[in-house]
Amino acid sequence: MIEFKSFASGSAGNMYTVSDGTTKIMIEAGITIKRIKQALDFKASDVSAVLLSHSHGDHSKSIKDMVKLGVDCYMPLATAEELNIDSHRIKPIEAGKTFSIGSLKVYPFKAQHDVECYGYLILNENEERLLFLTDSYYCKYTFKGLTHIAVEANYSKSILDKNIDEGITPRIMRKRLIKSHFSLENVLEFLKANDLSKVQEIHLLHLSDSNSDEALFKSEVQKLTGKPVYIA
């Protein structure tokens, strides 16, 4: 059975794990190595690999430390080039090319961010399917048979516009946000477009500190899907 856990989510840093009971993968390394070790109960050797979505520091902060611990780190080729880490533990991957990590299969696909960024579809041997997608302002793909969804819901357009009008959020931030991060409104449209019949749970990731509302986001997604929703 697939188990998804969030240990840090947001602009201050991101780190998650996914496990099927046999293989554990860490997704993102955007917090300090000290916090990562604590999150892993000081058993970094239990992690088979790290998946990195892109090069921004809130996702990649401790990737060099994970390399030093002897963990293979998979990431887009452009991300590997941007991070410029010379190690055989760095594993550049390509969108659309499936690979295996232990008992899990990983299908990387392109997200829509302001740098090269990948989302991941992760399958276990029982054909359970976890979709992981963050730092993307929309998704041009749809997926069948998903059982777990972990997707960014960074902001709401209505909250963002209200904060801009009130001077809480700089107006210049609006253009970047709408071209680099998933809004609640886009998440709802994304969920409508996908087959949710087998979905067991939905995790909302990377909520903005000022341009989101946890209770509202959870309520809106639950109302639409009828599925258990968790805020990372």
C-alpha positions in Angstrom: 0.0 0.0 0.0 1.3 3.4 -0.9 1.9 5.8 2.0 2.6 9.5 1.3 4.0 11.7 4.1 4.7 15.4 4.2 7.4 16.8 6.5 7.7 20.3 5.0 5.7 22.1 2.4 5.9 25.7 1.2 8.2 28.5 0.2 10.4 27.9 3.4 11.2 24.3 2.2 9.7 21.1 0.9 10.3 17.4 1.8 8.0 14.4 1.4 8.3 10.6 1.4 6.4 7.9 -0.5 6.7 4.2 0.5 5.0 1.0 -0.4 6.4 -0.8 2.7 9.4 -2.2 0.7 10.9 0.9 -1.0 10.9 4.4 0.4 11.6 7.4 -1.9 12.2 10.9 -0.6 10.7 13.7 -2.8 12.4 17.1 -2.6 15.3 18.0 -0.3 14.4 21.7 0.4 15.1 21.8 4.2 18.3 21.5 6.2 20.0 18.1 6.4 19.5 18.2 10.2 15.7 18.4 9.7 15.8 15.7 7.0 17.6 13.3 9.3 15.1 14.1 12.1 12.2 13.5 9.7 13.7 10.2 8.6 14.2 9.2 12.3 17.9 9.2 11.6 17.6 6.3 9.2 18.7 7.9 5.9 19.8 4.5 4.8 16.1 3.5 4.6 15.7 5.9 1.7 16.3 4.2 -1.7 16.5 7.5 -3.7 15.6 11.2 -3.8 13.3 12.6 -6.5 13.8 16.3 -7.2 11.3 18.3 -9.2 13.5 21.3 -10.0 16.5 23.4 -8.9 14.9 26.1 -6.7 16.4 26.1 -3.2 13.1 25.4 -1.3 13.2 22.0 -3.1 16.9 21.3 -3.5 18.6 22.9 -0.5 20.2 19.7 0.9 20.6 17.6 -2.2 24.4 17.8 -1.9 24.1 16.4 1.6 21.9 13.5 0.4 24.6 12.7 -2.2 27.2 12.7 0.6 25.0 10.2 2.5 25.3 7.9 -0.5 21.7 8.3 -1.8 21.0 8.3 -5.5 19.2 11.6 -6.5 17.0 11.6 -9.7 16.2 14.9 -11.3 15.6 16.6 -14.7 18.8 16.9 -16.8 18.5 20.7 -16.7 18.2 20.6 -12.9 21.4 18.5 -12.6 23.2 21.0 -14.8 21.9 24.0 -12.8 23.0 22.4 -9.5 26.3 21.4 -11.0 27.1 18.5 -8.6 29.9 16.2 -9.7 28.8 12.8 -8.4 27.8 9.4 -9.8 24.8 9.7 -7.3 23.2 12.4 -9.5 20.9 10.6 -12.0 19.6 12.9 -14.8 16.2 11.7 -16.1 14.0 12.6 -19.1 10.3 13.3 -19.1 8.3 10.4 -20.5 10.9 7.7 -19.7 9.8 5.4 -16.9 12.4 4.0 -14.5 12.3 1.8 -11.4 13.5 2.4 -7.9 13.3 -0.8 -5.9 9.7 -2.0 -6.1 8.4 1.4 -7.3 8.1 2.5 -10.9 8.4 6.2 -11.6 7.1 8.1 -14.7 8.4 11.7 -14.9 6.4 14.3 -16.8 6.9 18.0 -17.5 5.4 20.6 -15.2 4.8 24.2 -16.1 7.1 26.4 -13.9 9.6 29.2 -14.6 12.5 26.7 -14.7 12.5 23.1 -16.0 10.3 21.1 -13.5 8.9 17.6 -13.4 5.9 16.0 -11.8 6.0 12.3 -11.0 3.6 9.4 -11.3 4.7 6.6 -8.9 3.3 3.1 -9.2 3.7 0.1 -6.8 3.5 -3.5 -7.7 -0.3 -3.6 -6.9 -0.9 -0.8 -9.5 -1.6 1.8 -6.9 -0.8 5.2 -8.4 0.5 8.3 -6.7 0.5 11.6 -8.6 3.0 14.2 -7.3 2.8 17.7 -8.8 4.1 20.9 -7.4 5.3 24.3 -8.7 3.3 24.1 -11.9 0.6 26.6 -13.0 -1.4 24.0 -14.8 -1.1 20.4 -16.0 -1.6 19.5 -19.6 -1.9 15.7 -18.9 -4.7 13.6 -17.4 -4.3 10.3 -15.6 -6.3 7.1 -15.2 -6.5 5.0 -12.1 -5.0 7.4 -9.6 -5.2 6.2 -6.0 -3.3 9.0 -4.3 -2.9 12.6 -5.3 -0.3 15.1 -3.9 -0.8 18.4 -5.7 0.2 22.0 -5.2 -2.6 24.5 -4.2 -0.5 27.6 -3.7 -3.1 30.4 -3.8 -6.6 31.4 -4.6 -7.0 34.1 -7.3 -9.7 35.9 -5.3 -7.5 36.0 -2.1 -4.5 37.1 -4.2 -6.4 39.9 -5.8 -7.8 41.0 -2.5 -4.3 41.0 -0.9 -2.9 43.0 -3.9 -5.7 45.6 -3.6 -5.0 45.9 0.2 -1.3 46.2 -0.4 -0.5 43.0 1.4 1.0 41.3 -1.7 3.1 43.3 -4.2 1.3 43.7 -7.5 4.4 42.5 -9.3 4.1 39.1 -7.7 0.8 38.4 -9.5 2.3 37.8 -12.9 5.0 35.4 -11.5 2.5 33.4 -9.4 0.0 32.9 -12.2 2.7 31.6 -14.5 4.6 29.4 -12.0 2.2 28.0 -9.3 -1.1 26.1 -9.1 -4.1 28.1 -7.9 -7.0 26.5 -6.1 -9.1 27.3 -9.1 -6.8 25.4 -11.5 -6.5 22.5 -9.0 -10.3 22.1 -9.1 -10.3 22.1 -12.9 -7.4 19.6 -12.9 -9.3 17.3 -10.6 -12.5 17.5 -12.7 -10.5 16.5 -15.7 -9.1 13.3 -14.2 -10.5 9.9 -13.3 -10.9 10.0 -9.5 -12.9 6.8 -9.1 -10.1 4.9 -7.3 -8.6 7.9 -5.4 -8.2 7.2 -1.7 -6.8 10.5 -0.5 -5.7 13.9 -1.8 -2.9 16.0 -0.3 -2.7 19.7 -1.0 0.9 21.0 -1.1 2.8 24.2 -1.0 0.1 26.6 0.3 1.1 30.2 0.3 1.4 31.8 3.8 -0.6 34.9 2.8 -2.6 34.0 -0.4 -4.3 30.8 0.7 -6.9 29.6 3.3 -6.4 26.0 4.6 -10.0 25.5 5.7 -11.4 26.9 2.4 -9.1 24.9 0.2 -9.8 21.7 2.1 -13.5 22.3 2.0 -13.6 23.1 -1.7 -11.7 20.0 -2.8 -13.7 17.7 -0.5 -16.9 19.2 -1.8 -15.9 18.6 -5.4 -14.3 15.1 -5.0 -15.9 13.5 -1.9 -12.4 12.3 -1.0 -10.4 12.7 2.2 -8.2 15.8 1.9 -5.1 16.6 3.8 -3.2 19.9 4.0 0.6 19.3 3.8 
